[in-house]
Amino acid sequence: MRLDKFLKLSRIVRRRTLAAEMVEVGAVRLNGRAVKPSAVVRDGDRIEIAFPRRLLAVEVLTVDERAVKRGEKSFDIAQDKALGDEEKPWK
């Protein structure tokens, strides 16, 4: 499944266009690398999302679209860290 679609369907980000924009500006990393919105997400991948005041890291449990749409758990939170005003998510 595409990264932007996964972020939207799993309800990490509200809209797919917003997810794509976040990926484009580098606020999302897949397995520690900056990627494009069309990058393929697989079971077991780690996604890191830098929101304005927090860094969220999740482990992907399933990318089965039907399961995600049914509301099954698609990810586990690996890290949820609050960021200070001047703190950068990645060094």
The first five atom37 places (N, CA, C, CB, O) and aatype in JSON, in Angstrom:
{
  "aatype": [12, 1, 10, 3, 11, 13, 10, 11, 10, 15, 1, 9, 19, 1, 1, 1, 16, 10, 0, 0, 6, 12, 19, 6, 19, 7, 0, 19, 1, 10, 2, 7, 1, 0, 19, 11, 14, 15, 0, 19, 19, 1, 3, 7, 3, 1, 9, 6, 9, 0, 13, 14, 1, 1, 10, 10, 0, 19, 6, 19, 10, 16, 19, 3, 6, 1, 0, 19, 11, 1, 7, 6, 11, 15, 13, 3, 9, 0, 5, 3, 11, 0, 10, 7, 3, 6, 6, 11, 14, 17, 11],
  "atom_mask": [
    [1, 1, 1, 1, 1],
    [1, 1, 1, 1, 1],
    [1, 1, 1, 1, 1],
    [1, 1, 1, 1, 1],
    [1, 1, 1, 1, 1],
    [1, 1, 1, 1, 1],
    [1, 1, 1, 1, 1],
    [1, 1, 1, 1, 1],
    [1, 1, 1, 1, 1],
    [1, 1, 1, 1, 1],
    [1, 1, 1, 1, 1],
    [1, 1, 1, 1, 1],
    [1, 1, 1, 1, 1],
    [1, 1, 1, 1, 1],
    [1, 1, 1, 1, 1],
    [1, 1, 1, 1, 1],
    [1, 1, 1, 1, 1],
    [1, 1, 1, 1, 1],
    [1, 1, 1, 1, 1],
    [1, 1, 1, 1, 1],
    [1, 1, 1, 1, 1],
    [1, 1, 1, 1, 1],
    [1, 1, 1, 1, 1],
    [1, 1, 1, 1, 1],
    [1, 1, 1, 1, 1],
    [1, 1, 1, 0, 1],
    [1, 1, 1, 1, 1],
    [1, 1, 1, 1, 1],
    [1, 1, 1, 1, 1],
    [1, 1, 1, 1, 1],
    [1, 1, 1, 1, 1],
    [1, 1, 1, 0, 1],
    [1, 1, 1, 1, 1],
    [1, 1, 1, 1, 1],
    [1, 1, 1, 1, 1],
    [1, 1, 1, 1, 1],
    [1, 1, 1, 1, 1],
    [1, 1, 1, 1, 1],
    [1, 1, 1, 1, 1],
    [1, 1, 1, 1, 1],
    [1, 1, 1, 1, 1],
    [1, 1, 1, 1, 1],
    [1, 1, 1, 1, 1],
    [1, 1, 1, 0, 1],
    [1, 1, 1, 1, 1],
    [1, 1, 1, 1, 1],
    [1, 1, 1, 1, 1],
    [1, 1, 1, 1, 1],
    [1, 1, 1, 1, 1],
    [1, 1, 1, 1, 1],
    [1, 1, 1, 1, 1],
    [1, 1, 1, 1, 1],
    [1, 1, 1, 1, 1],
    [1, 1, 1, 1, 1],
    [1, 1, 1, 1, 1],
    [1, 1, 1, 1, 1],
    [1, 1, 1, 1, 1],
    [1, 1, 1, 1, 1],
    [1, 1, 1, 1, 1],
    [1, 1, 1, 1, 1],
    [1, 1, 1, 1, 1],
    [1, 1, 1, 1, 1],
    [1, 1, 1, 1, 1],
    [1, 1, 1, 1, 1],
    [1, 1, 1, 1, 1],
    [1, 1, 1, 1, 1],
    [1, 1, 1, 1, 1],
    [1, 1, 1, 1, 1],
    [1, 1, 1, 1, 1],
    [1, 1, 1, 1, 1],
    [1, 1, 1, 0, 1],
    [1, 1, 1, 1, 1],
    [1, 1, 1, 1, 1],
    [1, 1, 1, 1, 1],
    [1, 1, 1, 1, 1],
    [1, 1, 1, 1, 1],
    [1, 1, 1, 1, 1],
    [1, 1, 1, 1, 1],
    [1, 1, 1, 1, 1],
    [1, 1, 1, 1, 1],
    [1, 1, 1, 1, 1],
    [1, 1, 1, 1, 1],
    [1, 1, 1, 1, 1],
    [1, 1, 1, 0, 1],
    [1, 1, 1, 1, 1],
    [1, 1, 1, 1, 1],
    [1, 1, 1, 1, 1],
    [1, 1, 1, 1, 1],
    [1, 1, 1, 1, 1],
    [1, 1, 1, 1, 1],
    [1, 1, 1, 1, 1]
  ],
  "atom_positions": [
    [[0.85, -1.17, 0.0], [0.0, 0.0, 0.0], [0.9, 1.24, 0.0], [-0.97, 0.0, 1.22], [1.97, 1.24, 0.61]],
    [[0.46, 2.27, -0.67], [1.21, 3.53, -0.71], [1.29, 4.14, 0.69], [0.55, 4.52, -1.69], [0.37, 3.99, 1.49]],
    [[2.38, 4.84, 0.96], [2.6, 5.46, 2.26], [1.52, 6.49, 2.58], [3.98, 6.12, 2.3], [0.98, 6.47, 3.69]],
    [[1.21, 7.37, 1.65], [0.2, 8.39, 1.93], [-1.17, 7.77, 2.19], [0.11, 9.38, 0.77], [-1.92, 8.25, 3.04]],
    [[-1.5, 6.73, 1.47], [-2.78, 6.05, 1.66], [-2.82, 5.35, 3.03], [-3.02, 5.02, 0.53], [-3.84, 5.38, 3.71]],
    [[-1.72, 4.72, 3.42], [-1.67, 4.06, 4.72], [-1.86, 5.06, 5.85], [-0.35, 3.32, 4.9], [-2.62, 4.8, 6.79]],
    [[-1.19, 6.21, 5.77], [-1.31, 7.23, 6.82], [-2.75, 7.71, 6.95], [-0.39, 8.41, 6.52], [-3.22, 7.97, 8.06]],
    [[-3.46, 7.83, 5.83], [-4.85, 8.28, 5.86], [-5.77, 7.18, 6.37], [-5.29, 8.73, 4.47], [-6.58, 7.42, 7.27]],
    [[-5.68, 5.97, 5.82], [-6.59, 4.89, 6.21], [-6.41, 4.47, 7.66], [-6.38, 3.69, 5.32], [-7.38, 4.08, 8.32]],
    [[-5.19, 4.55, 8.17], [-4.96, 4.17, 9.56], [-5.26, 5.33, 10.52], [-3.52, 3.71, 9.74], [-5.11, 5.18, 11.73]],
    [[-5.68, 6.45, 9.98], [-6.11, 7.63, 10.73], [-4.99, 8.31, 11.52], [-7.2, 7.26, 11.66], [-5.24, 8.94, 12.55]],
    [[-3.76, 8.17, 11.02], [-2.65, 8.91, 11.61], [-2.71, 10.36, 11.14], [-1.29, 8.26, 11.24], [-2.42, 11.29, 11.89]],
    [[-3.1, 10.54, 9.87], [-3.28, 11.86, 9.27], [-4.7, 11.9, 8.71], [-2.2, 12.16, 8.14], [-5.19, 10.89, 8.19]],
    [[-5.37, 13.04, 8.8], [-6.79, 13.13, 8.42], [-7.07, 13.03, 6.93], [-7.33, 14.41, 8.92], [-8.08, 12.44, 6.52]],
    [[-6.19, 13.6, 6.11], [-6.44, 13.6, 4.66], [-5.24, 13.07, 3.91], [-6.78, 15.02, 4.17], [-4.09, 13.26, 4.32]],
    [[-5.51, 12.4, 2.81], [-4.42, 11.83, 2.01], [-3.55, 12.91, 1.4], [-4.98, 10.93, 0.91], [-2.33, 12.75, 1.3]],
    [[-4.15, 14.02, 0.98], [-3.35, 15.1, 0.4], [-2.41, 15.69, 1.45], [-4.26, 16.21, -0.18], [-1.27, 16.03, 1.14]],
    [[-2.88, 15.81, 2.68], [-2.03, 16.3, 3.76], [-0.9, 15.31, 4.03], [-2.86, 16.54, 5.04], [0.24, 15.72, 4.25]],
    [[-1.21, 14.02, 4.02], [-0.18, 12.99, 4.2], [0.87, 13.09, 3.11], [-0.82, 11.59, 4.2], [2.07, 13.01, 3.39]],
    [[0.44, 13.26, 1.87], [1.38, 13.38, 0.74], [2.25, 14.62, 0.9], [0.61, 13.44, -0.59], [3.45, 14.56, 0.62]],
    [[1.67, 15.73, 1.33], [2.44, 16.96, 1.53], [3.47, 16.78, 2.64], [1.5, 18.13, 1.86], [4.6, 17.25, 2.52]],
    [[3.09, 16.11, 3.73], [4.01, 15.87, 4.83], [5.2, 15.02, 4.38], [3.29, 15.18, 5.99], [6.34, 15.27, 4.76]],
    [[4.92, 14.02, 3.55], [5.99, 13.16, 3.04], [6.9, 13.97, 2.12], [5.4, 11.94, 2.28], [8.12, 13.85, 2.2]],
    [[6.32, 14.79, 1.26], [7.09, 15.6, 0.31], [8.06, 16.55, 1.01], [6.15, 16.4, -0.59], [9.19, 16.74, 0.54]],
    [[7.65, 17.16, 2.13], [8.52, 18.12, 2.82], [9.49, 17.43, 3.77], [7.67, 19.12, 3.59], [10.32, 18.1, 4.38]],
    [[9.42, 16.11, 3.9], [10.37, 15.38, 4.72], [9.96, 15.16, 6.16], [0.0, 0.0, 0.0], [10.8, 14.82, 6.99]],
    [[8.68, 15.36, 6.47], [8.21, 15.17, 7.84], [7.87, 13.72, 8.15], [6.99, 16.03, 8.09], [7.51, 13.39, 9.28]],
    [[7.99, 12.85, 7.16], [7.7, 11.42, 7.34], [8.88, 10.61, 6.82], [6.39, 11.02, 6.6], [9.42, 10.89, 5.75]],
    [[9.27, 9.62, 7.6], [10.34, 8.72, 7.19], [9.86, 7.28, 7.27], [11.6, 8.91, 8.06], [9.11, 6.91, 8.17]],
    [[10.29, 6.49, 6.32], [9.94, 5.07, 6.27], [11.23, 4.29, 6.48], [9.26, 4.69, 4.91], [12.16, 4.37, 5.68]],
    [[11.28, 3.53, 7.56], [12.48, 2.76, 7.92], [13.72, 3.65, 7.97], [12.7, 1.62, 6.92], [14.8, 3.25, 7.54]],
    [[13.56, 4.87, 8.5], [14.69, 5.78, 8.69], [15.11, 6.57, 7.47], [0.0, 0.0, 0.0], [16.08, 7.32, 7.53]],
    [[14.39, 6.42, 6.37], [14.77, 7.13, 5.14], [13.65, 8.05, 4.67], [15.11, 6.13, 4.03], [12.47, 7.74, 4.83]],
    [[14.02, 9.17, 4.1], [13.06, 10.06, 3.46], [12.64, 9.39, 2.15], [13.66, 11.5, 3.21], [13.48, 8.92, 1.39]],
    [[11.34, 9.35, 1.89], [10.82, 8.67, 0.7], [9.76, 9.54, 0.04], [10.23, 7.28, 1.08], [9.47, 10.64, 0.49]],
    [[9.19, 9.02, -1.04], [8.1, 9.7, -1.74], [6.75, 9.19, -1.21], [8.21, 9.48, -3.28], [6.71, 8.13, -0.59]],
    [[5.66, 9.93, -1.45], [4.34, 9.48, -1.0], [3.93, 8.14, -1.59], [3.3, 10.52, -1.34], [3.09, 7.44, -1.02]],
    [[4.49, 7.79, -2.73], [4.12, 6.54, -3.39], [4.94, 5.34, -2.9], [4.28, 6.69, -4.88], [4.78, 4.24, -3.42]],
    [[5.81, 5.54, -1.92], [6.63, 4.44, -1.39], [5.72, 3.34, -0.85], [7.59, 4.94, -0.28], [4.67, 3.62, -0.27]],
    [[6.13, 2.1, -1.05], [5.32, 0.96, -0.63], [5.59, 0.64, 0.83], [5.61, -0.28, -1.52], [6.73, 0.48, 1.25]],
    [[4.5, 0.54, 1.6], [4.58, 0.17, 3.01], [4.28, -1.31, 3.13], [3.58, 1.02, 3.88], [3.34, -1.82, 2.51]],
    [[5.09, -2.01, 3.92], [4.9, -3.45, 4.12], [4.76, -3.75, 5.61], [6.09, -4.25, 3.51], [5.13, -2.93, 6.45]],
    [[4.23, -4.91, 5.93], [4.13, -5.34, 7.32], [5.51, -5.31, 7.96], [3.51, -6.76, 7.43], [6.49, -5.74, 7.35]],
    [[5.59, -4.79, 9.17], [6.86, -4.74, 9.9], [7.66, -3.48, 9.68], [0.0, 0.0, 0.0], [8.67, -3.28, 10.36]],
    [[7.25, -2.61, 8.76], [7.96, -1.36, 8.52], [7.79, -0.41, 9.71], [7.46, -0.69, 7.23], [6.83, -0.53, 10.48]],
    [[8.72, 0.52, 9.84], [8.64, 1.56, 10.88], [8.45, 2.9, 10.17], [9.93, 1.57, 11.79], [9.21, 3.25, 9.27]],
    [[7.44, 3.63, 10.59], [7.15, 4.94, 10.04], [7.31, 5.97, 11.15], [5.71, 5.0, 9.42], [6.76, 5.81, 12.24]],
    [[8.07, 7.03, 10.87], [8.26, 8.12, 11.82], [7.61, 9.37, 11.23], [9.77, 8.36, 12.13], [7.89, 9.75, 10.09]],
    [[6.74, 10.02, 12.02], [6.02, 11.19, 11.56], [6.34, 12.35, 12.5], [4.48, 10.93, 11.51], [6.14, 12.24, 13.71]],
    [[6.84, 13.45, 11.95], [7.17, 14.64, 12.73], [6.01, 15.63, 12.63], [8.51, 15.28, 12.25], [5.82, 16.27, 11.6]],
    [[5.25, 15.73, 13.71], [4.2, 16.74, 13.81], [4.85, 17.99, 14.4], [2.98, 16.24, 14.69], [5.99, 17.92, 14.87]],
    [[4.16, 19.15, 14.4], [4.8, 20.37, 14.9], [5.41, 20.27, 16.3], [3.81, 21.48, 14.89], [6.47, 20.84, 16.55]],
    [[4.77, 19.56, 17.22], [5.3, 19.5, 18.58], [5.5, 18.08, 19.1], [4.39, 20.24, 19.5], [5.66, 17.88, 20.3]],
    [[5.49, 17.11, 18.2], [5.72, 15.74, 18.65], [6.26, 14.87, 17.53], [4.43, 15.13, 19.2], [6.05, 15.14, 16.35]],
    [[6.96, 13.83, 17.93], [7.5, 12.84, 17.0], [6.82, 11.51, 17.31], [9.07, 12.73, 17.11], [6.91, 11.0, 18.43]],
    [[6.14, 10.97, 16.31], [5.42, 9.72, 16.47], [6.08, 8.65, 15.61], [3.92, 9.88, 16.1], [6.28, 8.86, 14.41]],
    [[6.42, 7.51, 16.21], [6.98, 6.39, 15.47], [6.04, 5.21, 15.65], [8.43, 6.05, 15.96], [5.65, 4.87, 16.77]],
    [[5.69, 4.57, 14.53], [4.77, 3.43, 14.57], [5.37, 2.24, 13.84], [3.41, 3.8, 13.96], [6.14, 2.4, 12.89]],
    [[5.01, 1.05, 14.3], [5.38, -0.21, 13.64], [4.14, -0.71, 12.91], [5.92, -1.27, 14.68], [3.08, -0.86, 13.52]],
    [[4.26, -0.97, 11.63], [3.13, -1.41, 10.81], [2.82, -2.87, 11.1], [3.42, -1.21, 9.31], [3.69, -3.73, 11.02]],
    [[1.55, -3.14, 11.45], [1.11, -4.51, 11.71], [0.51, -5.16, 10.47], [0.1, -4.53, 12.84], [0.78, -6.33, 10.18]],
    [[-0.3, -4.4, 9.74], [-0.91, -4.92, 8.52], [-1.14, -3.8, 7.52], [-2.24, -5.63, 8.85], [-1.43, -2.66, 7.89]],
    [[-1.02, -4.15, 6.25], [-1.32, -3.2, 5.18], [-2.49, -3.7, 4.35], [-0.08, -2.98, 4.29], [-2.74, -3.2, 3.25]],
    [[-3.22, -4.68, 4.88], [-4.41, -5.19, 4.2], [-5.48, -4.1, 4.24], [-4.92, -6.51, 4.86], [-6.01, -3.77, 5.3]],
    [[-5.8, -3.54, 3.08], [-6.7, -2.4, 3.0], [-8.08, -2.71, 3.59], [-6.86, -1.97, 1.56], [-8.65, -1.87, 4.29]],
    [[-8.6, -3.89, 3.31], [-9.93, -4.24, 3.84], [-9.91, -4.32, 5.36], [-10.4, -5.58, 3.24], [-10.85, -3.88, 6.01]],
    [[-8.85, -4.88, 5.93], [-8.74, -4.98, 7.38], [-8.64, -3.6, 8.02], [-7.52, -5.83, 7.77], [-9.26, -3.34, 9.06]],
    [[-7.86, -2.71, 7.41], [-7.7, -1.36, 7.94], [-9.03, -0.61, 7.87], [-6.61, -0.59, 7.16], [-9.4, 0.08, 8.81]],
    [[-9.76, -0.76, 6.76], [-11.05, -0.08, 6.61], [-12.08, -0.61, 7.6], [-11.58, -0.25, 5.19], [-12.97, 0.13, 8.03]],
    [[-11.97, -1.9, 7.98], [-12.88, -2.48, 8.98], [-12.56, -1.99, 10.38], [-12.82, -4.0, 8.94], [-13.33, -2.24, 11.31]],
    [[-11.46, -1.32, 10.54], [-11.1, -0.78, 11.84], [-10.16, -1.65, 12.64], [0.0, 0.0, 0.0], [-9.93, -1.4, 13.82]],
    [[-9.61, -2.69, 12.01], [-8.64, -3.53, 12.71], [-7.36, -2.73, 12.96], [-8.33, -4.82, 11.9], [-7.04, -1.8, 12.22]],
    [[-6.66, -3.11, 14.0], [-5.44, -2.41, 14.38], [-4.39, -2.59, 13.29], [-4.91, -2.92, 15.74], [-4.0, -3.71, 12.96]],
    [[-3.92, -1.47, 12.73], [-2.96, -1.53, 11.63], [-1.55, -1.17, 12.04], [-3.4, -0.62, 10.53], [-0.6, -1.39, 11.28]],
    [[-1.38, -0.61, 13.26], [-0.05, -0.22, 13.71], [0.02, -0.22, 15.23], [0.33, 1.17, 13.16], [-1.0, -0.12, 15.92]],
    [[1.24, -0.34, 15.74], [1.54, -0.18, 17.16], [2.39, 1.07, 17.31], [2.26, -1.44, 17.76], [3.26, 1.33, 16.47]],
    [[2.16, 1.82, 18.36], [2.98, 3.01, 18.62], [4.29, 2.56, 19.25], [2.23, 4.03, 19.54], [4.3, 1.94, 20.31]],
    [[5.39, 2.86, 18.59], [6.72, 2.51, 19.08], [7.29, 3.63, 19.94], [7.66, 2.2, 17.91], [8.0, 3.39, 20.91]],
    [[6.96, 4.87, 19.57], [7.46, 6.03, 20.31], [6.52, 7.2, 20.07], [8.92, 6.4, 19.87], [6.05, 7.42, 18.95]],
    [[6.24, 7.95, 21.13], [5.45, 9.18, 21.03], [6.14, 10.19, 21.92], [3.93, 8.95, 21.45], [5.93, 10.21, 23.13]],
    [[6.95, 11.04, 21.31], [7.82, 11.94, 22.05], [7.41, 13.39, 21.81], [9.27, 11.73, 21.66], [7.28, 13.82, 20.67]],
    [[7.22, 14.14, 22.89], [6.94, 15.57, 22.79], [8.24, 16.3, 22.45], [6.31, 16.12, 24.11], [9.3, 15.97, 22.98]],
    [[8.14, 17.28, 21.57], [9.31, 18.05, 21.15], [9.23, 19.46, 21.72], [9.42, 18.09, 19.61], [8.16, 20.06, 21.78]],
    [[10.38, 19.98, 22.13], [10.45, 21.35, 22.61], [10.37, 22.33, 21.45], [0.0, 0.0, 0.0], [10.34, 21.93, 20.28]],
    [[10.32, 23.61, 21.77], [10.18, 24.65, 20.75], [11.31, 24.64, 19.73], [10.1, 26.0, 21.4], [11.07, 24.8, 18.54]],
    [[12.53, 24.45, 20.18], [13.69, 24.5, 19.3], [14.21, 23.12, 18.91], [14.8, 25.28, 19.96], [15.16, 23.02, 18.13]],
    [[13.62, 22.08, 19.41], [14.12, 20.72, 19.18], [13.74, 20.24, 17.78], [13.56, 19.74, 20.24], [12.61, 20.43, 17.34]],
    [[14.69, 19.64, 17.11], [14.47, 19.08, 15.77], [14.13, 17.6, 15.9], [15.73, 19.29, 14.87], [14.7, 16.92, 16.75]],
    [[13.22, 17.08, 15.06], [12.86, 15.67, 15.16], [13.99, 14.73, 14.77], [11.67, 15.4, 14.29], [14.17, 13.68, 15.39]],
    [[14.77, 15.11, 13.75], [15.89, 14.28, 13.3], [17.13, 15.14, 13.26], [15.62, 13.63, 11.91], [17.09, 16.29, 12.81]],
    [[18.21, 14.58, 13.73], [19.46, 15.35, 13.75], [20.3, 15.03, 12.56], [20.25, 15.07, 15.02], [21.39, 15.58, 12.41]]
  ]
}
